[in-house]
Amino acid sequence: MENILDILSEVLGTSVSEDSSVDNVAGWDSLKTLQVVMALDEAGYEIPLEKIAEIKSVRDILSFAVKAQ
């Protein structure tokens, strides 16, 4: 989980926690969400395509992200 938070912090340009969301992180929009998904993919995590539109918070990402085999 810490690795995911590090990736999110880097992409979003600010420190994030499990309580962070699009509502309380400045600049977190749909483009940033796609950048997060791509960065997680490069780090070996997969998020199902059908779940990407549902991402609104760090908790969503943590629940959707699966370590690739």
Protein Blocks (a to p, Z undefined) as FASTA:
>chain_A
ZZmmmmmmmmnopacdfkbcfklgghiafklmmmmmmmmmmnopacdfklmmmpcbfklm
mmmpccdZZ
